């Protein structure tokens, strides 16, 4: 799904402070925006004042400098207030980022004139029900993972679709992913890759033992419940954030979010497959590890 954009006037530039050169490049980005007639607020991704201004909807656009982890953190700030997000890759891995660190200057005249498109990425809402009590919901860009805790043993997880039992798993975990998340943990677990423009929920077990070992693709209108049936520790994690403890009988309810994450794109829709092929053939994570050993 694409949405027609307007030229942004007020832009927040967020850099991951722990990634080398990210803050330095962010300063250059801010100066370039101002030279092209825009307004830029530049700072760390963890700057509380800047985060508050984004959450308050005081910007037309957020530019995140880092890798996919930075994009996820920035996306959680942007999506609830419908602020579009543009990524510049200063990190290692960049499925979500649009521009490389050596090409952003070439695209900024187009950015400031509104010559780009928006890509709407599906999100999920996840709610834990612990001891019968519903907790505050989570916004999900990539995935919700119910997994084993400290003990190296599989857990029992029941999956319900719209309240009806569909499968039971004995596995290290169970993933409910968006199409965006299909290239993350789910892909590492052997799951399929979903195009970013579709709106389906992907249910994928992690290391299943004598149980269903295939992914299930569900429609956007589905509600999925993952219920823990193990006596030993289980946890739930959203988008790779610190886990929350789950006890036997606790469950996580997952459904499509009414909000979408708007991402700025300059490339044609086939960019996803071109980038995917490059990453599959030349995984930057593997090359960085190889370089570290040499």
C-alpha positions as CSV (number, residue, x, y, z in Angstrom):
1,X,0.0,0.0,0.0
2,X,1.3,3.5,-0.9
3,X,0.2,6.9,0.3
4,X,0.8,10.2,-1.6
5,X,3.3,12.3,0.4
6,X,3.7,16.0,1.0
7,X,7.0,17.9,1.2
8,X,8.2,17.8,4.8
9,X,9.0,21.0,6.6
10,X,9.9,20.0,10.2
11,X,12.2,17.0,10.4
12,X,13.6,15.1,13.4
13,X,16.9,13.5,12.8
14,X,17.6,10.7,15.3
15,X,21.0,8.9,15.4
16,X,21.9,5.8,17.4
17,X,24.6,7.1,19.8
18,X,26.4,3.8,20.0
19,X,27.0,3.4,16.3
20,X,30.2,5.0,15.1
21,X,29.7,8.1,13.0
22,X,25.9,8.1,13.3
23,X,25.8,11.4,15.3
24,X,28.4,13.0,13.1
25,X,26.4,12.1,9.9
26,X,23.2,13.3,11.7
27,X,24.8,16.7,12.1
28,X,25.6,16.8,8.3
29,X,22.0,15.7,7.6
30,X,20.6,18.5,9.7
31,X,22.7,21.1,7.9
32,X,21.7,19.8,4.5
33,X,18.0,20.0,5.4
34,X,18.4,23.6,6.5
35,X,20.3,24.5,3.3
36,X,17.4,23.1,1.3
37,X,14.9,25.2,3.2
38,X,13.7,22.8,5.8
39,X,13.8,22.8,9.6
40,X,15.8,20.0,11.4
41,X,16.0,19.0,15.1
42,X,19.1,16.7,15.4
43,X,20.0,14.5,18.4
44,X,20.3,11.1,19.9
45,X,17.7,8.4,19.5
46,X,17.5,8.4,23.3
47,X,17.3,12.1,23.8
48,X,14.1,12.5,25.9
49,X,13.2,16.0,24.8
50,X,13.5,15.0,21.1
51,X,11.5,11.8,21.7
52,X,8.7,13.7,23.4
53,X,8.5,16.1,20.5
54,X,8.1,13.2,18.1
55,X,5.5,11.5,20.3
56,X,3.6,14.8,20.4
57,X,3.4,14.8,16.6
58,X,5.5,18.0,16.2
59,X,7.4,16.8,13.1
60,X,6.4,16.0,9.5
61,X,9.1,13.3,9.2
62,X,11.7,11.4,11.2
63,X,15.1,10.4,9.8
64,X,16.8,7.5,11.6
65,X,20.5,6.9,11.3
66,X,21.7,3.4,12.1
67,X,20.6,-0.1,11.2
68,X,17.4,-2.1,11.4
69,X,17.4,-2.0,15.2
70,X,17.5,1.8,15.1
71,X,14.6,1.8,12.6
72,X,12.5,-0.3,14.9
73,X,13.1,2.0,17.8
74,X,12.3,5.1,15.7
75,X,9.3,3.3,14.2
76,X,7.8,2.9,17.7
77,X,8.0,6.6,18.1
78,X,6.6,7.5,14.7
79,X,3.8,5.0,14.0
80,X,1.3,6.0,16.8
81,X,1.3,9.6,15.6
82,X,1.4,8.8,11.8
83,X,4.8,10.4,11.2
84,X,6.7,8.9,8.2
85,X,10.1,7.4,8.7
86,X,13.2,7.5,6.5
87,X,16.3,5.3,7.3
88,X,19.9,6.0,6.5
89,X,22.1,3.0,6.9
90,X,25.0,3.6,9.3
91,X,24.7,0.2,10.9
92,X,25.5,-3.3,9.7
93,X,22.2,-4.6,8.5
94,X,19.6,-2.7,6.7
95,X,16.5,-4.5,5.4
96,X,14.3,-1.5,6.5
97,X,16.6,1.4,5.7
98,X,16.2,3.2,2.4
99,X,19.4,5.1,1.8
100,X,23.1,4.1,2.2
101,X,25.5,6.4,4.0
102,X,27.2,7.5,0.8
103,X,24.0,8.3,-1.2
104,X,21.6,10.3,1.0
105,X,22.8,13.7,-0.2
106,X,21.7,12.8,-3.8
107,X,18.2,12.2,-2.6
108,X,17.6,15.0,-0.2
109,X,16.5,17.6,-2.9
110,X,13.8,15.1,-3.8
111,X,12.9,14.6,-0.2
112,X,12.4,18.3,0.5
113,X,10.3,18.7,-2.6
114,X,8.0,15.8,-1.8
115,X,9.3,13.6,-4.7
116,X,9.0,10.2,-3.0
117,X,6.3,7.7,-2.0
118,X,5.1,6.3,1.3
119,X,5.0,2.6,2.0
120,X,2.5,1.5,4.7
121,X,3.8,-1.4,6.7
122,X,1.4,-3.5,8.7
123,X,1.7,-3.5,12.5
124,X,0.3,-5.8,15.2
125,X,-1.1,-5.2,18.6
126,X,-0.1,-7.7,21.3
127,X,-1.7,-7.9,24.8
128,X,-0.5,-10.2,27.6
129,X,-3.1,-11.8,29.8
130,X,-1.3,-12.9,33.0
131,X,-3.2,-14.6,35.8
132,X,-6.4,-13.6,34.1
133,X,-5.6,-9.9,34.0
134,X,-5.0,-8.0,30.7
135,X,-1.8,-6.0,30.6
136,X,-1.2,-2.8,28.6
137,X,-0.9,-3.6,24.9
138,X,2.3,-3.5,22.8
139,X,2.7,-2.0,19.4
140,X,4.5,-4.5,17.1
141,X,6.5,-3.7,13.9
142,X,8.4,-7.0,13.5
143,X,7.2,-9.8,15.7
144,X,5.9,-11.2,19.0
145,X,7.8,-14.2,20.3
146,X,6.7,-16.5,23.0
147,X,9.8,-18.6,23.9
148,X,11.5,-20.7,26.6
149,X,13.1,-18.8,29.4
150,X,16.4,-19.6,31.2
151,X,16.0,-23.4,31.1
152,X,17.2,-25.1,27.9
153,X,14.1,-27.2,27.3
154,X,11.1,-26.7,24.9
155,X,7.8,-25.2,26.1
156,X,4.2,-26.2,25.2
157,X,2.3,-23.5,23.4
158,X,-1.3,-23.7,22.2
159,X,-2.3,-21.5,19.3
160,X,-5.9,-20.3,18.9
161,X,-7.3,-18.6,15.9
162,X,-10.3,-16.3,16.6
163,X,-10.7,-18.2,19.9
164,X,-10.6,-21.7,18.3
165,X,-7.8,-24.2,18.8
166,X,-5.7,-24.6,15.6
167,X,-2.4,-26.2,16.8
168,X,-0.3,-27.2,19.8
169,X,3.5,-26.8,19.7
170,X,6.3,-28.3,21.7
171,X,9.1,-26.0,20.6
172,X,11.7,-23.4,21.7
173,X,9.1,-20.8,20.8
174,X,6.3,-19.5,18.6
175,X,6.6,-16.3,16.5
176,X,3.7,-14.1,15.3
177,X,5.2,-11.8,12.7
178,X,4.2,-9.1,10.3
179,X,5.4,-9.2,6.7
180,X,8.1,-6.8,7.9
181,X,9.1,-9.3,10.6
182,X,9.1,-12.2,8.1
183,X,12.7,-11.2,7.2
184,X,13.8,-11.1,10.9
185,X,13.7,-13.9,13.5
186,X,11.0,-15.8,11.6
187,X,13.4,-16.1,8.6
188,X,16.1,-17.4,10.8
189,X,13.7,-20.1,12.0
190,X,13.0,-21.2,8.5
191,X,9.9,-19.2,7.7
192,X,8.8,-17.8,4.4
193,X,9.4,-14.2,3.2
194,X,6.3,-12.1,2.8
195,X,6.1,-9.0,0.5
196,X,6.0,-5.8,2.6
197,X,2.8,-4.5,1.1
198,X,0.6,-7.4,2.1
199,X,-1.3,-7.5,5.4
200,X,-1.1,-11.0,6.8
201,X,0.1,-12.5,10.1
202,X,2.7,-15.1,10.0
203,X,2.7,-17.8,12.7
204,X,6.1,-19.7,12.8
205,X,7.4,-22.2,15.4
206,X,11.0,-22.2,16.5
207,X,12.8,-25.6,16.6
208,X,9.5,-27.6,17.0
209,X,9.8,-31.1,18.4
210,X,7.4,-33.8,17.1
211,X,4.8,-31.1,16.4
212,X,3.7,-28.8,13.6
213,X,6.8,-27.6,11.9
214,X,5.4,-25.4,9.1
215,X,4.5,-21.7,9.1
216,X,0.9,-20.7,8.9
217,X,-0.1,-17.5,7.1
218,X,-3.2,-15.8,8.5
219,X,-5.4,-13.1,7.2
220,X,-5.3,-9.5,8.5
221,X,-8.6,-9.8,10.3
222,X,-7.5,-12.8,12.3
223,X,-6.9,-12.8,16.1
224,X,-4.2,-15.2,17.3
225,X,-3.8,-16.3,20.9
226,X,-0.5,-18.0,22.0
227,X,-1.2,-19.8,25.4
228,X,1.7,-21.2,27.5
229,X,1.0,-24.7,28.9
230,X,4.4,-25.4,30.4
231,X,5.2,-25.5,34.1
232,X,8.7,-24.1,33.6
233,X,9.5,-20.6,32.7
234,X,8.4,-18.9,29.4
235,X,8.8,-15.4,28.2
236,X,7.4,-13.0,25.6
237,X,9.4,-10.4,23.7
238,X,8.1,-7.8,21.3
239,X,10.5,-6.6,18.5
240,X,13.5,-8.0,20.4
241,X,12.9,-5.9,23.5
242,X,13.6,-7.2,27.1
243,X,11.3,-10.2,27.8
244,X,8.3,-10.4,30.1
245,X,7.8,-13.5,32.2
246,X,4.9,-15.8,31.5
247,X,3.5,-18.6,33.7
248,X,1.5,-21.6,32.7
249,X,-2.0,-20.5,31.6
250,X,-0.8,-17.0,30.6
251,X,-1.4,-16.0,27.0
252,X,-0.6,-13.4,24.4
253,X,-3.4,-12.1,22.2
254,X,-2.2,-10.8,18.8
255,X,-4.2,-8.9,16.2
256,X,-3.7,-6.4,13.4
257,X,-3.1,-2.8,14.5
258,X,-5.3,0.0,13.2
259,X,-2.0,2.0,12.7
260,X,0.6,1.4,10.0
261,X,4.2,2.4,9.9
262,X,4.8,4.8,7.0
263,X,8.2,4.5,5.4
264,X,9.7,6.9,2.9
265,X,10.7,5.2,-0.4
266,X,12.5,6.7,-3.4
267,X,12.8,3.3,-5.3
268,X,10.2,1.5,-7.2
269,X,8.3,-1.3,-5.4
270,X,10.7,-4.0,-6.7
271,X,13.4,-2.6,-4.5
272,X,12.4,-5.2,-1.8
273,X,13.4,-8.2,-4.0
274,X,16.6,-6.5,-5.3
275,X,17.7,-5.8,-1.7
276,X,16.7,-9.3,-0.6
277,X,18.8,-11.0,-3.2
278,X,21.8,-8.9,-2.3
279,X,21.5,-9.7,1.4
280,X,20.9,-13.4,0.8
281,X,24.0,-13.6,-1.4
282,X,26.2,-11.3,0.6
283,X,25.1,-11.3,4.3
284,X,26.8,-8.2,5.8
285,X,26.6,-9.8,9.3
286,X,28.7,-12.7,8.1
287,X,31.2,-10.5,6.3
288,X,31.6,-8.3,9.4
289,X,32.3,-11.4,11.5
290,X,34.8,-12.6,9.0
291,X,36.6,-9.2,9.0
292,X,36.7,-9.2,12.8
293,X,38.5,-12.6,12.8
294,X,41.0,-11.5,10.1
